[in-house]
């Protein structure tokens, strides 16, 4: 069993509030999982009786729209806690969490988390700040969807993918989204997304190699966004 007190990713989440004894207690009750690419951690409408800590890998947080298409609300990376909002509100999950690559996650049961939530003020405050941050992101995303064109949203999303999730040695975006997933992230039809990517390529803003995307002119992309 991996030791929570030696886990680096805990420093990026609400778990950083715990002392060594609390981390040992967490380590004794958590369950570690490997989630394969394409598999769900949990699905929209499911009761999440605890929280998932992302140790390695990235997942997409999606919401099923009225037309049956998955809208990507955000991408969750190592260090993030998932399921905390529905656990505290005691409501079913509002989003699905689907692995974009093979992931290592730890699940901490609700009974343990809520005990710490009630006893450790710093932890409960950290968790509430994280939830407030998610709500702010949702507000910003909603305004972007309403006020920005699809072209602006695509440029902004490409910059976001490089800034927050990094690049490979060949300078391609580390997170390789399918065209369908990218379209779901900017809220448009797949055909429109493919057409815009082709326009960006013609204007030497990006390079496309199969699924790989390389940003060639971030300054111009920022101007567009």
Backbone as a ProteinNet text record, in pm:
[ID]
protein_1_A
[PRIMARY]
XXXXXXXXXXXXXXXXXXXXXXXXXXXXXXXXXXXXXXXXXXXXXXXXXXXXXXXXXXXXXXXXXXXXXXXXXXXXXXXXXXXXXXXXXXXXXXXXXXXXXXXXXXXXXXXXXXXXXXXXXXXXXXXXXXXXXXXXXXXXXXXXXXXXXXXXXXXXXXXXXXXXXXXXXXXXXXXXXXXXXXXXXXXXXXXXXXXXXXXXXXXXXXXXXXXXXXXXXXXXXXXXX
[TERTIARY]
85	0	88.8	61.6	141.1	108.2	208	191.7	149	36.6	-15.6	82.1	155.3	247.1	366	389.4	499.7	450.9	320.5	261	272.6	340.7	365.4	236.5	144.4	26.2	-67.2	-56.4	-144.3	-119.2	0.9	33.9	-49.5	-111.6	-189.4	-338.7	-379.2	-521.7	-548.3	-673.4	-713.9	-642.4	-588.6	-521.8	-393.9	-343.6	-220.7	-240.7	-367.5	-397.7	-373.5	-355.5	-345	-204.1	-197	-67.5	-34.1	80.3	126.7	31.1	-18	-109.8	-239.2	-289.2	-412.1	-388	-269.9	-236.9	-222.5	-168.6	-157.7	-297.5	-388.3	-526.5	-592.9	-568.1	-621.2	-565	-433.7	-367.7	-427.3	-470.3	-523.9	-667.4	-737.1	-877.1	-899	-798.8	-816.7	-800.7	-853	-835.8	-774.3	-670.4	-604	-653.5	-674.2	-725.1	-640.7	-637.2	-589.9	-712.2	-733.2	-847	-792.1	-837.1	-788.1	-848.7	-775.2	-821.6	-961.2	-1052.9	-1189.3	-1286	-1232.5	-1319.7	-1363.1	-1482.5	-1527.6	-1478.7	-1446.2	-1426.6	-1563.8	-1652	-1793	-1871.2	-2003.1	-2085.8	-2193.7	-2235.2	-2340.9	-2464	-2518.7	-2635.7	-2602.4	-2472.7	-2428.9	-2400.9	-2429.8	-2394.8	-2246.8	-2170.3	-2026	-2005.2	-1986.8	-1977.6	-1834.4	-1773	-1636	-1573.1	-1441	-1371	-1258	-1230.7	-1119.6	-1005.9	-886.6	-767.5	-691.3	-670.3	-600	-449.3	-389.9	-246	-166.4	-221.1	-152.3	-255.3	-231.6	-322.6	-422.3	-495.8	-591.9	-728.1	-834.8	-969.3	-1051	-1151.8	-1242.6	-1368	-1415.6	-1538.8	-1645.6	-1745.5	-1842.4	-1985.8	-2068.3	-2211.5	-2287	-2385.4	-2464.2	-2565.8	-2559.5	-2650.7	-2782.3	-2879	-3011	-3006.6	-2906.8	-2898	-2817.3	-2785.3	-2716.5	-2566.6	-2510.2	-2366	-2297.4	-2180.1	-2104.1	-2036.4	-2065.3	-1999.9	-1887.5	-1763.7	-1652.3	-1648.8	-1666.6	-1671.9	-1530.6	-1448.1	-1309.2	-1227	-1095.5	-1004.5	-942.1	-940.3	-882.8	-748.2	-649.1	-512.9	-465.5	-344.1	-293.4	-298.6	-342.3	-352.4	-494.4	-583.1	-720.8	-804.5	-899	-998.7	-1127.2	-1187.2	-1310	-1422.1	-1543.2	-1660	-1690.4	-1610.8	-1628.3	-1758.6	-1799.5	-1921.9	-2045.5	-2057.3	-2175.2	-2173.6	-2053.7	-2044.1	-2096.8	-2057.7	-2100	-2248.8	-2296.6	-2437.8	-2528.7	-2467.9	-2541.7	-2637.1	-2588.9	-2664	-2584.9	-2654	-2585.9	-2486.7	-2384.4	-2281.9	-2345.4	-2306.2	-2359.6	-2282.8	-2163.1	-2077.3	-2026.7	-1983.3	-1912.2	-1763	-1681.6	-1535.8	-1483.7	-1428.1	-1383	-1232.7	-1157.8	-1012.5	-974.9	-889.5	-836.7	-710.8	-651.8	-534	-537.9	-451.8	-449.6	-422.3	-499.3	-490.4	-464.3	-400	-386.3	-465	-564.2	-646	-660.7	-683.9	-711.4	-852.3	-928.7	-1064	-1066.3	-1117.7	-1127.9	-1276.1	-1324.4	-1467.5	-1521.6	-1649.7	-1718.6	-1708.3	-1722.4	-1720.4	-1591.7	-1478.7	-1348.9	-1334.3	-1367.8	-1353.9	-1439.1	-1564.2	-1653.9	-1608.5	-1543.6	-1488.9	-1380.6	-1292.7	-1188.1	-1249	-1354.2	-1421.3	-1474.3	-1525.1	-1582	-1476.3	-1360.9	-1260.2	-1142.3	-1114.5	-997.5	-1043.6	-1040.6	-1091.4	-1016.2	-885.1	-803.9	-841.1	-863.4	-903.6	-1040.6	-1137.8	-1272.1	-1270.5	-1187	-1176	-1111.4	-1007.8	-942.9	-1041.6	-1123.8	-1219.2	-1324.8	-1371.4	-1471	-1410.7	-1284.2	-1217.7	-1208.6	-1179.4	-1169.2	-1304.7	-1411.8	-1546	-1581.8	-1545.7	-1570	-1492.4	-1370.7	-1289.3	-1355.8	-1413.2	-1484.1	-1605.2	-1676.5	-1793.9	-1754.3	-1640.8	-1590.8	-1556.5	-1489.3	-1456.6	-1582.3	-1685.1	-1812	-1876.5	-1869.7	-1923.4	-1850.5	-1716	-1634.6	-1663.5	-1677.2	-1703.4	-1838.6	-1937.7	-2071.6	-2069.4	-1997.5	-1987.5	-1915.1	-1806.4	-1731.9	-1820	-1899.2	-1985.9	-2090.1	-2135.2	-2240.8	-2187.2	-2065.7	-2017.9	-1907.3	-1836.5	-1726.3	-1768.9	-1709.3	-1735.9	-1667	-1705.3	-1643	-1492.9	-1457.6	-1317.1	-1237.9	-1294.9	-1229.1	-1212.9	-1318.4	-1314.4	-1211	-1196.7	-1097	-955.5	-929.5	-797	-765.2	-862.8	-844.2	-819.4	-892.1	-878.2	-742.3	-693.6	-561.2	-451.8	-462.5	-365.3	-374.4	-497.2	-519.4	-455.5	-473.5	-418.8	-266.6	-202.4	-55.5	-11.5	-76.3	-33.4	-53.3	-164.3	-198.1	-164.6	-146.6	-120	10	76.8	212.2	220.7	346.4	373.9	471.5	472.4	567.6	700.5	799.1	931.6	924.1	827.5	813.7	727.3	698.9	622.8	472.5	425.2	281.8	214.2	85.5	10.6	11.2	41.6	49.8	-85.5	-191.9	-327.1	-376.8	-390.3	-436.8	-586.3	-665.3	-810	-849.6	-950.1	-1004.8	-1075.9	-1102.4	-1172.5	-1311.4	-1373	-1504.8	-1497	-1390.4	-1371.1	-1340.7	-1257.8	-1224.1	-1349.1	-1431.6	-1557.5	-1648.4	-1649.4	-1729.6	-1681	-1552.1	-1494.7	-1529.2	-1541.6	-1570.6	-1718.6	-1794.8	-1939.1	-1980	-1930	-1969	-1976.7	-2020.9	-2026	-1884.5	-1862.3	-1728.9	-1682.6	-1774.3	-1739.6	-1688	-1751	-1707.9	-1569	-1543.9	-1412.6	-1303.5	-1330.3	-1232.5	-1205	-1308.6	-1294.3	-1209.8	-1233.5	-1156.7	-1010.4	-986.8	-848.4	-775.8	-846.3	-788.3	-755.3	-843.7	-818.1	-695.6	-686.2	-571.1	-441.4	-448.9	-329.8	-290.1	-389.5	-362.5	-296.6	-333.6	-278.9	-151.8	-96.1	29.6	23.8	-95.1	-109.2	-78.3	-109.6	-85.7	-32.4	25.4	64.9	-13.3	-64.1	-140.6	-69.7	-40.7	21.3	-63.6	-162.1	-254.8	-339.3	-332.7	-405.8	-327.5	-199.6	-113.6	-137.5	-136	-148.4	-30.8	37.4	150.4	113.2	126.2	96.7	219.6	203.4	315.6	318.6	201	194.1	97.5	148.9	63.2	21.7	105.3	72.6	-52.9	-57	-173.2	-296.5	-275.1	-387.5	-446.7	-360.1	-409.1	-489	-444.5	-517	-656.1	-663.6	-791.1	-884	-825.8	-908.4	-960.6
-119.9	0	125.1	219.9	341.6	429.5	502.7	585.7	727	771.4	904.5	1015	993.7	1098.4	1116	1015.7	1025.6	1058.3	1078.4	1104.7	1253.3	1284.1	1423.7	1495.2	1424.1	1493.1	1547	1495.2	1546.4	1695.7	1743.8	1885	1978.2	1920.2	2003.3	2002.1	1935.3	1925.1	1962.5	1949.4	1979.3	1890.8	1778	1682.9	1739.5	1851.7	1910.7	1961.3	1971.5	2019.3	1911.3	1786.2	1676.2	1662.6	1628.3	1597.2	1450.4	1406	1270.5	1164.2	1179.9	1081.3	1071.3	1186.4	1186.8	1119.2	1142.6	1081.8	930.1	884.5	739.7	678.3	749.7	702.1	694.7	795.5	795.8	676.5	654.6	545.9	410.2	395.8	267.7	242	346.4	327.2	347	400.9	427.9	299.9	306.3	197.8	257	193.1	242.5	164.9	237.3	176.3	219.5	132.5	171.4	180.5	297.5	319	325.9	236	231.4	344.2	384.4	488.8	456.3	555.2	537.2	487.5	439.6	390.2	505.1	493.8	598.6	576.6	686.2	679.3	675.2	761.9	760.4	828.3	807.4	861.4	954.7	1046.7	1141.6	1066.4	1111.2	1046.6	938.4	905.9	802	864	791.3	837.7	808.5	911.5	895	901.2	786.7	779.6	796.6	906.1	934.6	1027.5	1040.5	1123.6	1044.6	1079.8	1021.5	1123.6	1078.8	1163.3	1114	1203.4	1166.7	1166.1	1048.1	1034.6	1047.9	992.7	1000.6	991.6	1065.3	1061.9	1176.9	1188.9	1298.7	1241.5	1301.9	1259.3	1380.2	1352.4	1459.1	1453.5	1570.8	1583.9	1628.1	1542.1	1568.8	1575.2	1647.9	1660.7	1624.4	1535.9	1495.1	1603.7	1655.7	1763	1703.5	1791	1746.8	1671.5	1705.1	1637.8	1507.4	1463.5	1335.5	1341.6	1463.3	1480.2	1515.6	1458.2	1488.5	1623.9	1713.9	1845	1834.5	1858.9	1853.7	1983.8	1973.9	2090.5	2129.8	2030.6	2058.1	1930.7	1946.6	1832.6	1830.7	1715.1	1702	1632.7	1691.1	1638.1	1591	1530.9	1479.8	1583.9	1537.2	1624.2	1666.5	1655.6	1701.5	1596.3	1645.4	1558.5	1566.6	1451.5	1445.2	1385.7	1440.2	1387.2	1455.1	1557.3	1619.3	1698.5	1762.5	1843.8	1757.2	1648.1	1562.1	1488	1460.2	1394.1	1484.8	1613	1706.9	1740	1757.7	1791.6	1670.1	1550.6	1423.5	1409.2	1454.1	1441.3	1356.1	1304.2	1225.2	1313.7	1252.4	1326.2	1402.6	1528.8	1614.5	1595.9	1536.4	1515.7	1372.1	1328.5	1201	1229.5	1137.9	1149.1	1030	1056.5	950.4	966.3	857.8	862.2	890.7	991.9	1022.4	943	888.9	803	713	612.8	526.2	610.7	585.9	668.2	584.1	645.7	588.2	679.7	625.2	706	634.8	712.8	657.8	702	608.7	639.2	640.2	751.2	764.7	768.4	676.1	668.1	793.7	818.2	935.1	940.9	827.1	825.6	884.2	850.4	902.2	1050.5	1085.7	1224.6	1318.1	1280.5	1367.3	1382.9	1280.2	1292.3	1400.6	1397.1	1499.7	1636.7	1637.4	1762.7	1832.4	1753.8	1809.2	1843.8	1776.5	1793.5	1883.1	1893.4	1967.7	2090.4	2206.4	2330.1	2367.7	2345.3	2382.2	2295.7	2166	2075.2	2114.2	2140	2175.4	2307.7	2402.8	2530.2	2510.1	2425.6	2395.5	2333.7	2240.9	2173.6	2272	2361.5	2459.8	2556.2	2593.2	2679.8	2610.9	2479.5	2402.9	2399.7	2378.6	2376.6	2514.4	2620.9	2757.7	2782.9	2729.8	2743.3	2675.6	2556.3	2484.7	2564.9	2627.1	2706.9	2830.4	2891.9	3008.1	2966.5	2850.7	2798.8	2776.2	2721.1	2694.7	2824.9	2929	3060.8	3117.6	3111	3163.2	3087.4	2953.9	2869.7	2905.8	2929.6	2963.4	3096.3	3195	3325.8	3311.7	3231.8	3209.2	3147.1	3046.8	2977.9	3073.7	3168.1	3260.8	3376.3	3423.6	3548.9	3533.4	3419.9	3403.5	3317.4	3344.1	3262.5	3126.9	3031.4	2898.1	2910.4	2998.7	3021	3071.4	3166.7	3219.4	3110.6	3029.3	2923.6	2816.9	2785.5	2686.1	2737.3	2862.5	2920.7	2921	2960.9	2965.6	2825.8	2726.8	2589.9	2531.7	2557.7	2507.6	2565.9	2695	2759.4	2699.3	2678.5	2616.8	2477.7	2397.6	2261.1	2262.3	2360	2367.5	2422.9	2530.1	2595.7	2508.3	2436.5	2363.9	2214.9	2159.7	2015.8	1983.2	2085.9	2066.8	2011.5	1994	1944.3	1826.3	1748.3	1637.4	1689.9	1601.7	1642.9	1700.2	1651	1702.7	1829.7	1885.7	2010.4	1994.9	1872.9	1850.8	1853.7	1885.9	1891.1	1755.4	1755	1628.8	1559.6	1638.7	1582.8	1573.9	1451.3	1430.3	1399.4	1503.3	1487	1447.3	1361.3	1332.2	1457.8	1463	1579.8	1592.5	1477.9	1477.2	1535.3	1497.3	1547.3	1696.9	1738.7	1881.4	1963	1909.2	1975.8	1983.4	1876.1	1873.8	1972.2	2004.7	2098.4	2242.2	2272.6	2410	2429.3	2320.2	2331	2353.8	2270.2	2282.9	2144.2	2139.8	2012.8	1971.5	1840.8	1789.1	1844.7	1853.2	1902.7	2046.9	2129.8	2269.9	2277.1	2190.5	2187	2147.7	2045.1	1999.3	2110.8	2180.5	2289.6	2404	2438.4	2545.9	2506.8	2381.7	2334.2	2343.4	2308.9	2317.7	2462.5	2555.1	2698.5	2745	2701.7	2739	2687.2	2566.5	2506.7	2586	2621.4	2699.3	2832.5	2890.1	3019.6	3006	2883.9	2855.5	2886.8	2871.1	2889.1	2759	2647.7	2514.9	2420.2	2310.3	2200.1	2077.7	2000.2	1879.7	1757.9	1660.2	1534	1419.5	1375.6	1274.1	1334.3	1271.6	1324.6	1435.9	1444.9	1542.1	1683.7	1779.7	1921.3	1996.3	2076	2157.8	2305	2383.7	2527.1	2598.5	2663.3	2732.6	2881.8	2941.3	3085.9	3116.5	3104.5	3127.5	3272.9	3364.2	3506.9	3537.1	3484.1	3507.2	3433.9	3314.9	3240.3	3317.1	3379.2	3460.4	3580	3641.8	3755.8	3710.9	3592	3539.6	3511.3	3456.7	3415.9	3536.6
0	0	0	-92.4	-97.6	22.5	68.7	187	147.7	204.5	170	210.4	321.4	367.3	273	185.7	89.3	-52.1	-65.9	-197.3	-230.2	-339.6	-376.5	-416.9	-486.5	-541.1	-433.1	-309.7	-203.7	-178.1	-212.8	-191.7	-279.5	-385.5	-479	-447.8	-340.3	-309.8	-164.7	-124.8	12.3	114.4	69.2	159.4	221.4	167.3	221.9	364.9	407.5	543.6	649.7	607	703.3	760.4	890.4	951.2	925.8	973.2	942.8	995.8	1117.6	1175.5	1094.3	1049.7	969.1	834.3	775.9	646.9	658.9	771.4	795.5	805.1	871.6	884	745.9	662.7	526.2	447.3	460.7	386.7	422.8	548	594.5	547.1	503	461.8	312	240.9	98.6	16.1	-105.5	-201.6	-327.3	-380.5	-501.4	-623.6	-731.6	-854.7	-974.8	-1075.6	-1208.2	-1296.9	-1355.5	-1445.8	-1588.2	-1674	-1810.9	-1895.4	-1997.5	-2089.2	-2140.6	-2130.8	-2178.4	-2072.8	-1958.6	-1851.6	-1760.3	-1699.4	-1606.9	-1464.8	-1394.5	-1249.4	-1184.3	-1234.6	-1195.6	-1307.2	-1306.9	-1413.8	-1359.9	-1443.6	-1409.9	-1358.5	-1244.7	-1186.9	-1085	-1072.8	-978.7	-841.5	-735.2	-600.2	-575.9	-543.8	-519.2	-367.9	-307	-160.3	-109.3	-153.3	-113.7	-215.6	-210.4	-308.6	-374.1	-499.2	-572.7	-575.6	-542.2	-556.5	-679.5	-775.5	-898.5	-871.3	-877.6	-853	-981.7	-1091	-1219.9	-1332.4	-1439.4	-1553.3	-1551.7	-1661.1	-1679	-1716.7	-1664.4	-1704.3	-1748.2	-1828.2	-1871.4	-1786.4	-1744.9	-1669.3	-1769.3	-1790.6	-1896.4	-1844.2	-1919.6	-1890.7	-2017.8	-2003.9	-2120.1	-2153.1	-2275.6	-2316.4	-2367.2	-2392.8	-2437.4	-2570.1	-2654.3	-2784.2	-2778	-2655.7	-2638	-2659.2	-2666.5	-2688.5	-2557.7	-2535.9	-2414.6	-2427	-2333.7	-2326.4	-2223.3	-2264.2	-2170.1	-2091.1	-1959.5	-1872.1	-1827.5	-1797.9	-1757.5	-1768.9	-1757.6	-1751.2	-1612.6	-1550.1	-1415.6	-1424.2	-1356.6	-1364.1	-1226.4	-1218	-1089.4	-977.9	-859.3	-743.3	-713.7	-812.8	-790.7	-718.9	-639.1	-575.8	-656.8	-682.8	-761.4	-678.1	-696.7	-626.6	-495.1	-458.9	-327.5	-316.9	-427	-422	-401.2	-478.1	-464.1	-330.7	-278	-148.1	-36.9	-40.8	63.2	49.1	-74.8	-96.8	-84.7	-79.9	-73.1	-191.5	-308.4	-432.6	-530.5	-630.6	-733.8	-809.1	-865.7	-939.9	-1055.2	-1069.7	-1175.4	-1305.9	-1295.3	-1411.7	-1414.3	-1531.8	-1544.3	-1549.5	-1496.1	-1502.6	-1582.1	-1700.5	-1791.6	-1816.2	-1801.9	-1819.4	-1964.6	-1985.1	-2118.9	-2147.5	-2042.2	-2050.9	-1928.7	-1923.2	-1805.6	-1681	-1576.3	-1455.5	-1331.5	-1233.6	-1099.5	-1006.2	-938.1	-847.1	-713.3	-609.5	-476.7	-435.7	-381.2	-335.5	-182.9	-126.6	19.1	54.4	138.9	169.6	237.7	213.7	268.5	421.6	489	636.3	691.1	627.8	673	638.9	514.9	470.4	555.6	582.6	658.6	804.1	857.6	993.5	996.4	895.7	887.1	856.2	774.7	737.6	862.3	956.9	1080.5	1184.6	1179.6	1284.3	1244.9	1114.1	1068.1	989.3	1054.7	992.9	865.8	866.3	750.7	630	655.9	548.6	491.8	580.6	533.7	457.1	502	431.2	293.4	286.9	158.7	60.5	111.7	25.1	-26	62	19.4	-83.7	-66.1	-163.4	-299.6	-297.7	-422.5	-493.6	-417	-474.9	-531.1	-458.4	-507.5	-636.7	-643.8	-765.3	-884.3	-859.3	-965.7	-1013.8	-919.5	-955.7	-1036.2	-998.7	-1074	-1216.7	-1230.1	-1363.2	-1445	-1379.7	-1449	-1494.7	-1410.6	-1447.5	-1568.9	-1563.2	-1673.7	-1803.2	-1789.5	-1905.7	-1967.8	-1882.9	-1931	-2007.2	-1954.4	-2020.3	-2153.7	-2155.1	-2279.5	-2387.1	-2345.6	-2441	-2498.6	-2416.3	-2458.5	-2542.4	-2511.1	-2569.5	-2674.2	-2672.5	-2767.7	-2886.3	-3000.7	-3118.8	-3102.7	-3184.4	-3180.4	-3211.3	-3304	-3340.3	-3220.1	-3146.1	-3026.3	-2920.4	-2903.3	-2801.8	-2836.2	-2964.5	-3005.7	-2978.9	-3015.6	-2991.7	-2842.2	-2762.1	-2616.9	-2559.2	-2609.2	-2559.7	-2595.3	-2714.4	-2754.6	-2665.1	-2634.2	-2544.7	-2404.7	-2357.4	-2226	-2218.8	-2322.8	-2323.4	-2313.7	-2378.5	-2369.7	-2234.1	-2187.2	-2063.2	-1939.7	-1933.6	-1811.8	-1817.1	-1936.4	-1945.3	-2017.2	-2070.8	-2122.1	-2263.9	-2307.4	-2443	-2436.9	-2544.5	-2557.6	-2610.6	-2624	-2673.5	-2814.4	-2894.9	-3031.4	-3036.8	-2916.4	-2900	-2926.1	-2947.1	-2964.4	-2827.3	-2826.6	-2701.3	-2633.6	-2503.2	-2428.7	-2422.9	-2403.1	-2401.2	-2545.4	-2594.5	-2731.3	-2730	-2755.2	-2762.5	-2904.3	-2916	-3048.5	-3098.4	-3227	-3282.1	-3218.8	-3189.1	-3125.3	-2984.5	-2909.6	-2773.2	-2773.8	-2868	-2878.4	-2912.6	-3001.6	-3036	-2913.8	-2833.7	-2711.3	-2607.6	-2613.8	-2517.7	-2552.9	-2683.5	-2724.1	-2759.2	-2749.7	-2769.1	-2911.7	-3003.5	-3143.8	-3206.8	-3332.3	-3405.7	-3444.3	-3452.7	-3487.9	-3622	-3719	-3852.8	-3846.9	-3762.4	-3747.9	-3686.3	-3587.4	-3521.8	-3621.3	-3702.9	-3803.3	-3903.6	-3945.1	-4043.4	-3986	-3859.2	-3795.4	-3776.4	-3738.2	-3724	-3857.5	-3964.1	-4098.5	-4134.5	-4096.4	-4119.5	-4041	-3914.4	-3829.9	-3892.4	-3947.7	-4011	-4135.7	-4218.7	-4340.9	-4308.9	-4195.2	-4153.9	-4069	-4067.1	-3995.8	-3845.6	-3788.3	-3643.3	-3569.7	-3634.7	-3576.1	-3682.4	-3636.9	-3724.3	-3679.1	-3773.5	-3741	-3797.9	-3710.4	-3751.7	-3695.7	-3774.8	-3725.6	-3614.5	-3494.8	-3379.2	-3310	-3342.3	-3274.1	-3325.7	-3231.4	-3265.6	-3203.8	-3284.1	-3237.4	-3256.5	-3150.5	-3160.9	-3216.5	-3331.5	-3397.2	-3365	-3344.7	-3322.7	-3207.6	-3084.5	-2966.2	-2953.9	-3000.3	-2992.2	-3073.9	-3197.5	-3283.7	-3229.2	-3174.5	-3116	-2998.5	-2918.3	-2805.9	-2855.7	-2964.8	-3021.7	-3068	-3127.2	-3175	-3056.4	-2949	-2833.3	-2754.8
[MASK]
+++++++++++++++++++++++++++++++++++++++++++++++++++++++++++++++++++++++++++++++++++++++++++++++++++++++++++++++++++++++++++++++++++++++++++++++++++++++++++++++++++++++++++++++++++++++++++++++++++++++++++++++++++++++++++++++++

